């Protein structure tokens, strides 16, 4: 009994490989499209996000102080100090 080139195992394997390549290509194309969409969104950010008032600066300072406090607590935990 001789095996031919069109053995069902080889055909199924080749079909599976082609399917994986097609799906991978489609996913890569979708990923590139999504990245391009995000780039265009970043390039055309609305002006409403700009800080026009002093309250934006105050909010940023409060957030920064909160982050510094969290870092201080995490460093204390890492060094084994009880708060």
C-alpha positions in Angstrom: 0.0 0.0 0.0 1.5 3.3 -1.1 0.8 6.7 0.2 -0.1 9.4 -2.3 0.4 13.1 -2.1 -3.3 13.6 -1.5 -3.3 11.6 1.7 -6.3 12.9 3.9 -4.0 13.7 6.8 -1.8 15.9 4.6 -4.8 17.6 3.1 -6.3 18.3 6.5 -3.0 19.6 7.8 -2.5 21.8 4.9 -6.0 23.1 5.1 -5.6 23.8 8.8 -2.3 25.7 8.2 -3.9 27.8 5.5 -6.9 28.6 7.8 -4.5 29.7 10.6 -2.6 31.9 8.2 -5.9 33.5 6.9 -7.2 34.1 10.4 -3.9 35.5 11.6 -3.7 37.8 8.6 -7.3 39.1 9.3 -6.5 39.7 12.9 -3.3 41.5 12.1 -5.2 43.7 9.7 -7.9 44.4 12.3 -5.2 45.3 14.9 -3.5 47.7 12.5 -6.9 49.3 11.8 -7.5 49.7 15.5 -4.1 51.2 16.1 -4.7 53.7 13.2 -8.1 54.6 14.7 -6.4 55.3 18.1 -3.7 57.4 16.5 -6.3 59.5 14.7 -8.2 59.9 17.9 -5.1 61.1 19.7 -4.3 63.5 16.8 -7.7 65.1 16.9 -8.2 65.4 20.7 -11.0 67.9 21.4 -9.9 71.2 23.0 -12.3 70.6 26.0 -9.6 68.4 27.6 -7.2 71.4 27.8 -6.8 72.9 31.3 -8.3 76.4 31.0 -9.0 77.1 34.7 -7.1 77.0 37.9 -9.4 74.2 39.3 -7.8 71.8 36.9 -4.4 72.5 38.3 -5.8 72.1 41.9 -7.3 68.8 41.0 -4.0 67.6 39.5 -2.2 68.6 42.7 -4.7 66.7 44.8 -4.3 63.6 42.6 -0.5 63.9 42.8 -0.6 64.2 46.6 -2.8 61.1 46.7 -0.4 59.2 44.5 2.6 60.2 46.7 0.7 59.0 49.8 -0.1 55.6 48.1 3.6 55.2 47.1 4.7 56.0 50.7 2.3 53.4 52.0 3.5 50.8 49.5 7.1 51.5 50.4 6.3 51.1 54.1 4.6 47.7 53.3 7.6 46.6 51.2 10.0 47.4 54.0 7.9 45.6 56.6 6.9 48.7 58.6 3.4 48.7 60.1 1.4 51.9 59.6 
